[in-house]
């Protein structure tokens, strides 16, 4: 069996995770501080990488279903946090129903409906469904939060799934799966890099009113690390030339940071630490994909504009 570039990329990710696990075990055996959260995060990464790899290897259908499930869990966490009126209970059903419809457009490669179904049709339909209750108190807040949740948890994340549908190009045989791997790997690696640089060298707060632990040192260190990694990995799994690889290497970490602090602002407004507890050491699904909610649509349209 001949290993394709994307297979080598997956092997590399597993190798990095194995090395990180050894490092964490060494730290936990020597550190006097409580590193339980770090150990839990590493264990959770094994599960997440295993699920991601399995979806990749099994095929497009399973991968799209996995992303649909991620959107469902994220939207469920979102709705469990925000205040809703009793009159909105039926409207939530229509919001959840939008998930399989949106991902059907992904599976069917129907870009036209994929691009407008939630931001146009659901945007117009949900207020209509809400006003049928004839309760106008809190109407604006209700329709605003419902539509924003769909945009964040479903529409944004579905762009990552649509990358899978993109065909190979003359520049790269990896096609959509390679682009998705590039996006998800760099987005998640950037989170780890910014966290690590911030812990090691963080001094100056970047946005203390929203996320007190974020520092300029962590942000710039993460951007620089992700930028270099993008230049190294782009030739393996993407059609990007050097200039576009560099642009993507800046776009992903900056957008990921904005997505992270945006969800942090949401949680601070609602008075919660995590969106859920599904992933030990990480919190909920939305905690783990907050950066991806911003990187996925921006990276998708960046790629589609220049190469498709």
C-alpha positions as CSV (number, residue, x, y, z in Angstrom):
1,X,0.0,0.0,0.0
2,X,1.4,3.4,-1.0
3,X,1.1,6.1,1.6
4,X,-0.2,9.4,0.3
5,X,0.9,12.7,1.7
6,X,-2.2,13.0,3.8
7,X,-1.4,9.6,5.4
8,X,2.1,10.9,6.3
9,X,0.5,14.0,7.8
10,X,-1.8,11.9,10.0
11,X,1.2,9.8,11.1
12,X,3.0,13.0,11.9
13,X,0.1,14.2,14.1
14,X,0.1,10.9,16.0
15,X,3.8,11.2,16.4
16,X,3.5,14.7,17.9
17,X,0.8,13.5,20.2
18,X,2.9,10.6,21.4
19,X,5.8,12.9,22.0
20,X,3.6,15.4,23.9
21,X,2.2,12.5,26.0
22,X,5.7,11.4,27.0
23,X,6.6,15.0,27.9
24,X,3.4,15.4,30.0
25,X,4.2,12.1,31.9
26,X,7.7,13.4,32.6
27,X,6.3,16.7,33.8
28,X,3.7,15.0,36.0
29,X,6.4,12.8,37.6
30,X,8.6,15.7,38.5
31,X,6.4,18.7,39.1
32,X,5.2,19.6,42.5
33,X,2.3,21.5,41.1
34,X,-1.1,20.0,40.3
35,X,-1.0,19.0,36.6
36,X,-4.2,17.0,36.6
37,X,-5.8,19.4,34.0
38,X,-2.8,19.0,31.7
39,X,-3.0,15.2,31.9
40,X,-6.8,15.3,31.3
41,X,-6.3,17.5,28.2
42,X,-3.7,15.1,26.8
43,X,-5.9,12.1,27.3
44,X,-8.8,13.9,25.7
45,X,-6.6,14.7,22.7
46,X,-6.0,11.0,22.1
47,X,-9.7,10.4,21.9
48,X,-10.3,13.5,19.6
49,X,-7.5,12.6,17.3
50,X,-8.6,9.0,17.1
51,X,-12.2,10.0,16.1
52,X,-10.9,12.5,13.6
53,X,-8.5,10.0,12.0
54,X,-11.3,7.3,11.8
55,X,-13.6,9.8,10.1
56,X,-10.9,10.6,7.6
57,X,-10.1,7.1,6.8
58,X,-13.7,5.8,6.6
59,X,-14.8,8.3,4.0
60,X,-16.8,11.4,3.2
61,X,-20.2,10.4,4.5
62,X,-18.9,9.5,8.0
63,X,-16.9,12.6,8.2
64,X,-19.8,14.8,7.3
65,X,-22.0,13.0,9.9
66,X,-19.2,13.6,12.5
67,X,-19.2,17.3,11.8
68,X,-23.0,17.4,12.0
69,X,-22.8,15.7,15.4
70,X,-20.2,18.3,16.5
71,X,-22.6,21.1,15.4
72,X,-25.5,19.5,17.3
73,X,-23.5,19.1,20.5
74,X,-22.2,22.7,20.3
75,X,-25.7,24.1,19.6
76,X,-27.1,22.1,22.5
77,X,-24.5,23.5,24.8
78,X,-25.2,27.0,23.5
79,X,-29.0,26.7,24.0
80,X,-28.4,25.3,27.5
81,X,-26.5,28.4,28.5
82,X,-28.5,31.2,27.0
83,X,-31.8,32.4,28.6
84,X,-34.8,31.3,26.6
85,X,-38.5,32.1,26.9
86,X,-41.1,29.4,27.3
87,X,-42.5,30.5,23.9
88,X,-39.1,29.7,22.2
89,X,-39.3,26.0,23.0
90,X,-40.9,25.1,19.7
91,X,-38.6,27.4,17.8
92,X,-35.6,25.4,19.1
93,X,-36.9,22.4,17.3
94,X,-36.6,24.3,14.0
95,X,-33.1,25.4,14.9
96,X,-32.0,21.8,15.5
97,X,-33.7,20.7,12.3
98,X,-31.5,23.1,10.4
99,X,-28.5,20.9,11.2
100,X,-29.2,17.9,9.0
101,X,-30.5,20.1,6.3
102,X,-27.4,22.3,6.3
103,X,-25.1,19.2,6.2
104,X,-27.2,17.6,3.5
105,X,-26.2,20.6,1.3
106,X,-22.6,19.8,2.2
107,X,-22.9,16.2,1.4
108,X,-24.6,17.0,-1.9
109,X,-22.0,19.6,-2.8
110,X,-24.7,22.2,-3.4
111,X,-22.8,25.3,-2.6
112,X,-25.6,27.7,-3.5
113,X,-28.0,26.4,-0.9
114,X,-25.2,25.7,1.6
115,X,-24.2,29.4,1.4
116,X,-27.7,30.8,1.9
117,X,-29.8,28.3,3.8
118,X,-28.9,29.5,7.4
119,X,-28.0,33.1,6.9
120,X,-31.0,33.8,4.6
121,X,-33.8,31.2,4.9
122,X,-33.4,30.3,8.6
123,X,-32.7,34.0,9.4
124,X,-36.1,34.9,8.0
125,X,-37.9,31.8,9.2
126,X,-37.0,31.7,12.9
127,X,-38.5,35.1,13.7
128,X,-41.7,34.0,11.9
129,X,-41.8,30.8,13.9
130,X,-41.2,32.8,17.1
131,X,-43.9,35.4,16.5
132,X,-46.6,32.7,16.1
133,X,-46.5,32.4,19.9
134,X,-47.8,36.1,20.0
135,X,-45.4,36.9,22.8
136,X,-43.5,40.1,22.1
137,X,-41.7,40.5,25.4
138,X,-38.0,39.6,24.7
139,X,-38.7,39.0,21.0
140,X,-35.6,40.8,19.7
141,X,-33.3,39.2,22.2
142,X,-34.8,35.7,21.4
143,X,-34.5,35.8,17.6
144,X,-31.0,37.4,17.9
145,X,-29.6,34.8,20.2
146,X,-31.2,31.9,18.2
147,X,-29.9,33.1,14.9
148,X,-26.4,33.9,16.3
149,X,-26.2,30.4,17.8
150,X,-27.1,28.8,14.4
151,X,-24.5,30.9,12.6
152,X,-21.8,30.1,15.2
153,X,-22.4,26.4,15.9
154,X,-23.8,25.2,12.6
155,X,-23.1,27.5,9.6
156,X,-19.5,28.3,10.6
157,X,-18.5,24.7,11.4
158,X,-20.2,23.4,8.3
159,X,-17.5,25.2,6.3
160,X,-14.9,22.8,7.7
161,X,-17.0,19.9,6.5
162,X,-17.5,21.5,3.0
163,X,-13.7,21.5,2.6
164,X,-13.9,17.7,2.4
165,X,-16.0,18.0,-0.8
166,X,-13.5,20.1,-2.7
167,X,-11.7,18.0,-5.4
168,X,-8.0,17.6,-5.9
169,X,-6.2,20.3,-7.8
170,X,-3.3,20.2,-10.2
171,X,-1.1,21.5,-7.4
172,X,-2.2,18.9,-4.8
173,X,-3.6,15.4,-4.9
174,X,-4.8,15.6,-1.3
175,X,-7.8,17.8,-2.3
176,X,-10.4,18.6,0.3
177,X,-9.3,16.1,3.0
178,X,-5.8,17.7,3.0
179,X,-7.2,21.2,3.3
180,X,-9.4,20.1,6.2
181,X,-6.5,18.4,8.0
182,X,-4.4,21.6,7.4
183,X,-7.2,23.8,8.9
184,X,-8.0,21.7,11.9
185,X,-4.4,20.9,12.8
186,X,-3.2,24.5,12.6
187,X,-6.3,25.8,14.4
188,X,-5.9,23.4,17.3
189,X,-2.1,23.6,17.4
190,X,-2.4,27.4,17.5
191,X,-4.6,27.1,20.6
192,X,-1.9,25.0,22.3
193,X,0.9,27.2,21.1
194,X,-0.7,30.4,22.4
195,X,-1.5,28.7,25.7
196,X,2.1,27.4,26.1
197,X,3.8,30.7,25.1
198,X,1.5,32.6,27.4
199,X,2.2,30.3,30.3
200,X,6.0,30.5,29.8
201,X,6.4,34.1,28.9
202,X,3.1,35.9,29.3
203,X,3.3,39.3,31.0
204,X,1.3,41.9,29.2
205,X,-2.5,41.3,29.1
206,X,-4.0,41.7,25.6
207,X,-7.7,41.8,26.5
208,X,-8.1,41.5,30.2
209,X,-11.7,42.5,30.3
210,X,-12.7,39.5,28.3
211,X,-10.0,36.9,28.8
212,X,-7.6,37.8,31.7
213,X,-5.2,34.9,30.9
214,X,-4.5,36.0,27.3
215,X,-1.3,37.9,26.8
216,X,0.6,39.6,23.9
217,X,3.5,37.2,24.4
218,X,1.1,34.2,24.1
219,X,-0.7,35.6,21.1
220,X,2.4,36.6,19.1
221,X,4.3,33.4,20.1
222,X,1.3,31.3,18.9
223,X,1.0,33.3,15.6
224,X,4.8,32.9,14.9
225,X,4.8,29.2,15.7
226,X,1.7,28.5,13.6
227,X,3.0,30.6,10.7
228,X,6.2,28.5,10.5
229,X,4.2,25.3,10.8
230,X,1.9,26.4,8.0
231,X,4.9,27.0,5.7
232,X,6.3,23.5,6.5
233,X,3.0,21.5,6.1
234,X,1.3,23.3,3.3
235,X,3.4,21.6,0.5
236,X,2.3,18.2,1.9
237,X,-1.5,18.6,2.0
238,X,-2.5,21.8,0.2
239,X,-2.3,23.4,-3.2
240,X,-0.9,26.6,-1.8
241,X,2.2,28.3,-3.1
242,X,4.6,30.0,-0.6
243,X,2.6,33.3,-0.6
244,X,-0.8,31.7,0.0
245,X,0.7,29.3,2.6
246,X,2.1,32.4,4.4
247,X,-1.2,34.2,4.2
248,X,-3.0,31.1,5.6
249,X,-0.4,30.9,8.3
250,X,-1.3,34.3,9.5
251,X,-5.1,34.1,8.9
252,X,-5.6,30.9,10.9
253,X,-3.9,32.0,14.2
254,X,-5.4,35.5,14.2
255,X,-8.9,34.3,13.4
256,X,-8.6,31.5,15.9
257,X,-7.7,34.0,18.6
258,X,-10.7,36.2,17.8
259,X,-13.0,33.1,17.8
260,X,-11.6,32.1,21.2
261,X,-12.1,35.5,22.9
262,X,-15.5,35.9,21.3
263,X,-16.8,32.7,22.9
264,X,-15.0,33.9,26.1
265,X,-17.0,37.1,26.0
266,X,-20.2,35.0,25.6
267,X,-19.3,32.9,28.6
268,X,-18.3,35.9,30.7
269,X,-21.7,37.6,29.9
270,X,-23.5,34.5,30.9
271,X,-21.4,33.9,34.0
272,X,-20.1,30.4,33.1
273,X,-16.6,29.1,33.1
274,X,-17.1,26.4,30.4
275,X,-19.8,25.7,27.9
276,X,-20.0,22.1,29.1
277,X,-18.1,19.2,30.7
278,X,-18.1,16.6,27.9
279,X,-14.3,16.8,27.3
280,X,-12.2,16.4,30.5
281,X,-9.6,19.1,30.8
282,X,-11.2,21.1,28.0
283,X,-14.8,21.8,29.0
284,X,-17.5,21.4,26.4
285,X,-17.5,20.9,22.6
286,X,-18.0,24.7,22.1
287,X,-14.9,25.3,24.3
288,X,-12.9,23.1,22.0
289,X,-14.1,24.4,18.6
290,X,-14.4,28.1,19.5
291,X,-11.4,29.0,17.4
292,X,-12.7,26.8,14.5
293,X,-15.9,28.8,14.4
294,X,-13.9,31.7,13.0
295,X,-11.1,30.0,11.1
296,X,-13.3,27.5,9.2
297,X,-15.4,30.0,7.1
298,X,-12.5,32.4,6.6
299,X,-10.1,29.7,5.5
300,X,-12.8,28.0,3.3
301,X,-13.5,31.2,1.3
302,X,-9.8,32.1,1.2
303,X,-9.1,28.7,-0.4
304,X,-12.1,28.7,-2.7
305,X,-11.4,32.2,-4.0
306,X,-7.8,31.4,-5.0
307,X,-8.0,27.7,-6.0
308,X,-11.5,26.8,-6.9
